[in-house]
């Protein structure tokens, strides 16, 4: 009979070592991927799914650090100051003459061989001029849609057909718009009947009538929402400008809001994912970053996050085609060239024009502050 001596046999330690190896390996191989995206673009459930996928595939203990964009310029600043690995800028920011993200070396080229879901993109989104230079892809589109007019169906029997409804005295103090000067200037220009070329022409915008129209839009708003509109921003109001992301939650709360289709058209956007050039010397993290981009353009992710949660347009063709009829009704348009839903993509601006537009917005806000001071002093 063997006598127990209190010592573990060598085989015991070998088995224990094998069992503990994966945990040790993960602990010794941590990675942090920093995302700066619009709110709603990286939900918790999808983060957890991705982290598990990376752990299983690469034996990496991944942390996703997610921050949200509040203002459109945040992406450029994060890239310039090396505070993010992946950013989701709109189409008109990447080659903006002030930023020049590609030409200034802020972005890292993508390896399409590492992005198999690229083949599922709608063909119209595969080679966008603002993302591709000399045949090299510096990002991929993620979502698109309008900065549109939405209305509370409890108030309106039929949809308003013009942006001019926001200047109707009946709805003063009953609507909300973004605290985002550039996009509201485009909205105002369209309401005044300006054509697409005029949106990026400061000389045409810089006049007394335009300034008065913009100031009235701001002063008559009940509130200005920041970043992305939420159900809290729109609930119990009559009208709003919106990215559309708040509509599903409003429905959950018992308020049915719908898109209106202004005859003047609406400002439009394409959001994208780009990688910081800082990843050039971090091959493993770069590969993980490409995995995230590939993950976000998958049919499953786009269906769950864009179609179902945010009720906005996917770029994945399979996700768009497989959406239910009810989900498709939540899309503003069938395509960027839909004749029944005119979308005017926001223009790229030079420095002078952008500074001028910012000044127009700041003047409108200053007038609002002055009006509030007068009201408080009465």
N, C-alpha and C positions, 0 to 999 in steps of 0.2 A: 504494500500500500504506500502511495505517495504521501509524504508528510508536508502540510502547508507551512511554509517558512515566512509568509508575509511579504514575499517579493513577487512582483509581477513577471511573468515570463516574457521573453523578448518578443514573442508573437503578439502579445497584448499591446505592447508599445507600438509595434509596426501598424497594427490595425487602427489604433487610436490616431497615429500620425496621418494615415491615409484619410480617415474620416475628417480630421481637422484641416487638411490641406486646402480645400476650397475656401474655407472661411479665412484662413491665413492669407491665401493668395489675394482674395478680395480686399482684405484689410491693408495689404501692402501695395495695392494698385488702385488708389482712389483717384477719381477725376471729377472735376466740377465744370459743367457746361453752363455758361451764363447766357440767358436769353433776355432780350429787350423787345417785347412784342406788344401789340394792342391787346387790351383786356379781352379775354374770351378765346384767344388763340392757343392757349396752352392749359386746358382744364386739368384738374388734379387727377382724374381717372386715367387720362391719356398719359400724364407724366409717369404715373406708377407703372402703367403697362410698358412704357418705353424703358424705364429704369430696369425692370425685370428682364426685358429683351436684351439689353446691353450686358447685364450681369451674366445671362445665360450664354450669350454669343462670344463675349470678349473676356469674361472673368474680371470685370471691372466693377468696382463699387462706385457707381455714378451718383452724383448729386446734381439736380437741375436747379439752378438759381434763376428764378423768373422775376423780372421787373416789368412794369407796364409803361408804355408810352403815354405821356400826358399831352405833349405838344409835338408837332410833326418834326421839329428840328432835333428832338431828343436822340434820334437814331444816329445822326451825323456826329453829335457831340460824344455819344458813347463809343463810336468807332474811333474818333480822333483821340479821345482820352484813354482808349484801350480798356473800357469798362464792360464790354460785351463781346461774346463770341459769335452770336447770331442776332441779327436785327431784322425787323420787318418793315422797311420803309415803303412808302407809296411810290408809284411809278414816276412821279414828277420830282422826287427828291434825289434819285440816284445820280442823274446827270445834270442836275441843277447847276447852273454856271457858278454858283457860290460854293457848292460842295464838291462836284466832280469826283464822286466816290471811286469810280473806276480809274480815271486818269491820275488821280492823286495817290493811287496805290493803297487805298483803304480796304479794298475788297480782295478776297482770295478766289481764284478761279475754281469752279466746280469740276469734278471728274464725273461725267455722266455715266461712266461704267459703274459707279457706286450708287447710282440713282435709278434703279430699274423702273420705278413708278413714273419716271419721265415719259415712258411710252404711252401711259394712260392719260396724259394731258390732252385737253382739247387742242387740235392742231393750231388754232389761232393763237394759242398761248405758248407755243414751243420755241419760237424764235423772236421774241420781242426785242425791238431795237434798243430799248433802254437797258437791257440786261446782257446783250450779246455784242461783243466787240471783236472784230477780226476772227470771227468764228468761235470765240471762247465765251462760255457762259459764266457770268459772274453772279448769278442768282436764278431763282425760279419763282414764278408767280404762285401765290397761295390762295387768294380770294379776290373777288371783284364785286363792285356794286355801286350804288348811288349815294350821294348825300341828298336824300330826297325829302319830300313833303309827306308827312303821315297825319292821319286824322282819326279822331275818336268817333266810331260809328254810332255811338249813343247821341251824338250831337248833330251829325250830318246824315241826311237821308241819301245823298249822293256825294260822290267824291268832288272836292274842289278841283277845278281844272286849270288853276293859275296860281303862281306864287303870290299874286296880288292879294290873296286872302289874308296873308300875314299883316297887311297894312289896312285891312278893313277895321274901322273903329269898333265894330261889334265884338271883335276878338282881342281887343287890347287887354293885356294882362292875363291872357288865357293860353299862351303858347310858350314853348321853350326852344331855344336854339343853342348851338355849340358856342363855347367860349373859344372860338377859333376864327380869327379875323379873315384870313385868306379865303376860306371856303364861304363865309358869309358875304364877302365882297363879290364872289362869283354868283352867288344866289341873287344878290341885289342887281347885278348887271343883267342877268337873265330876265329878272322881273321887269327891268326897264326896257327890254327888247334889244339889248346889245347882242351882236353876233359872237360866234365862238372866238374869232381872232381878237376881239376887243377885250376878252378876259385877261389877257396878258399884256395889255397896252395901257400903261399908267396914264399916258396923255389923254386917252379917251375917258378914263375913270375919274381923273382929277378935275372935277367941276362942281359947282355949287349944288346943282340938282341931285347929283349922285351922292354927295356928302349928306344932304338932307334926308335922302331916302334911306341911307345906311343908318344914320342916327336914329331915325324913327323906328327902324327894325329893332335896334337894340333897346331903345327906351320903352318900347311897347311890349317887350318880352317879359314874361313873369319870372323867368330864370335863365341862366346860362349854364349848360351842363359841360363837364370837362372830360376830355379824352374820348370815351365811348358812352353813348346814351344808355341809361338803364331804366328799368321799369319804375324805379323810385323817381327818376327825373321827369317822366312823362305822365305818371298816374294822376287821374282826376283833372287833367288838362284837356284842352280842346284840339289843339294842333301842335305840331312840332316839326323841326327839321331833325333828320335821323339817319344813322347808318343802317337802321333796320334791326339792330341786334336786340333792342328792347321788346320787340313785338311778341315773341313767344312767351316771355314771362308775363307781359301784360295780359295775354290771353289766359294764362294760368290763374291770374288774379281776378278774372271775370270782366276785363275790359277788352273789347275787340277793336284793335286799331288796324288800319289798312293803308297801303300806299295810295297816294294820289298821283296823277300823271299830268303835271303842269305842261301846258302847251308850249311853254318856252324851253322845255328840257330841264335836265338836272345836272349838277356837277357830278362827275364820276371818278372812280379810283380803281387802281389795281394794286393790291398789297403783295409784297414779295418777301422771300427769305434770302438774305445774303450773309456771307461769312466774313469775319474780320481777318485781315491779312496777318494778324498776330498768331493765327493758327499755323502759319507756314512752318514754324520750327517746333510744332507740337503734332507730329503725325498721327498719334493715337487719338488725340482729342479732335483733330480735323476729321478723322474717319467717323468718329461718333457724331460730330456736327452734321456730316453728310447723311448719316443714318437718321438724324432727327428731321432733316429737310425731306428726305425720302419718305419718312413715316407720315409727315404732315400732308403730303400730296397723295397718299394712298386713298383708294376708294372708301375704305372703312373709316379712316379718320375724317375725311371730308364729309362723309354722310353724317357721322355722329356729331361733329363739332360745327360745321358750317350749315349744313342743310337742316338738321334737327334742332340743334341748340340755338344757333344764331339766325336761322332763316335767311341766309344770304347765299350768293352764288358761288358754287365750287368751280375750280379749274379742272378737276378730274372728270373726264368725260363719262366714265362709268357711274360715278356718284350722281352726276346730273341726270343721266338717262334712267337710272334706277329709282330716282325719287318718286314718291307717290304723287298723285295728282294734287292732293292737298298741299304737299310740300312744295311742288312746283308753283302753286299759286302764291307762295310766299316769296318767290324770286321776283325781283323788280322787272327783269327783262330776260328774254331768251338768249340774247347775245349783246355785245357792245354796239351792234349795228341794228338793233331791233327798231323798226320804224314806228312801232306803237309805244315805245318807251325810250324817248330820246335821251341819250347820255352824252354829255360833253366832258371828255376827260380833262382834268385840271392841267393847265399848261406848265411847262418848265419856265422859270423866270430868271432874268439876269439880276444882278445885285441891285441896280438902281430901281428896277420895277418892284422887287421884293421890299426894299426899304420904303418905297412910296406906298405900297399896299399896307405895310405895317403902320405907317403914319396915319393912313386913312382910318384904320381900325382903332388906333389909340386915340384919335380925335373923337371918334364916336363914343368910346368908353369914357373919355374925359367929360364929354357933354352929359353922359348918363350920371357920372359922379356929381357934376354940378347941379343937375336936376334933383338928385337925392338930397344934397345938402340944403337946397332951397326948401324942399318938402319937410325936412327934419326941423328947420328953423321956424316954420310957420306955427 
